[in-house]
Amino acid sequence: MRARIPLLIMLALSLALTSSVGQPVYFLDLEPGTYLVYNLTGVYNGIKRYEVVGKAEVDGRPCTLVKSFLFVKTENKLFQQGASLNSTFCYDDKGRPILEDVLVPEQLNFSVRRVKTKYWWQDWQVAKAQVRIEYSVNGTIIKEYLVDAKRMVVVHEGKEYPFSWENLTSVLPYTPSALMEPHIDLSLDFKLGMKKFVSMGGDNATLEVVAIDEVQTPVGTFLCYRLVIKGFDRGIPYESTVFVTKDRPRITVFYVTESEGIKQSGFLIDANLRREANLYYGALVMLVVLGSIIGYKFVAGLKKEKGGKKRGEGG
């Protein structure tokens, strides 16, 4: 199992927040300027931050631009000084990433400096991905790869290389996250007892809604669906418990993933969940409250005035 730990670390660092949910937040619910910060503990410890930047386009496809920052140290001190990973994602109108741009630190890879990937989807499974890898070896070298998930081949410099999801890393020097992670539609109308399959790089994972719980975080208390996700990651079985908010905005507030006795968890510790709708709703509530108070005082004033007139007439 020790031999697998570095592989799991490398995989976790290059992927999204959790090892079982490729997209932990339904970013389309959030306004620009919103940010979410998670504390990560387990195989690696650190901080992951997401910030919604605004709207953009990728090859004419409109999307929501999100910046993420990851700072991490591993428990086995593989990176004694820690490693930082900066990424940019763009999510389409269904919440699927169509762009992933990762700046790779030297602690993770001595030669790869940047990986930019464009995705084309068929439902919730990647049909094609264009991967552009920038190397820094005696100058900048750029190589491009086309991953054809339907034909299960990687095209590079005019040649085709067959692959399986278990050996993709041996064909592709750096594996982008959406190729290996299941992507869950967090806009779904989850219900207690609901069970479904989600696609993941050739393997299927099962998702089940097992409970509705209140989860306390430093940001506040959230009513959440408790999701249990089971599947295989490159042939290694895993199980995740993920707490996703019942109400909008739909975000993950806590998760724990276990694979062969190795655990990794994340917890929401800071957030700015401002939304125009929330501000409007808050203002509306205040108007209703103020209106009620003013109305009450007005009616009370009339009653008092009426009572005074009756006493005057009686005198």
Secondary structure, 3 states (H helix, E strand, C coil): CCCHHHHHHHHHHHCCCCCCCCCCECHHHCCCCCEEEEEEEECEEEEEEEEEEEEEEECCEEEEEEEEEEEEEECCCCCCCCEEEEEEEEECCCCCEEEEEEECCCCCCCCEEEEEEEEEEECCEEEEEEEEEEEECCCEEEEEEEEECCCCEEEECCEEEECCCCCHHHHCCCCCHHHCCCCCCCCCCCCCCCEEEEEECCEEEEEEEEEEEEEEECCEEEEEEEEEEEEEECCEEEEEEEEEECCCCCEEEEEEEEECCEEEEEEEEEEECCCHHHHHHHHHHHHHHHHHHHHHHHHHHHHHHHHHHHHHHHC
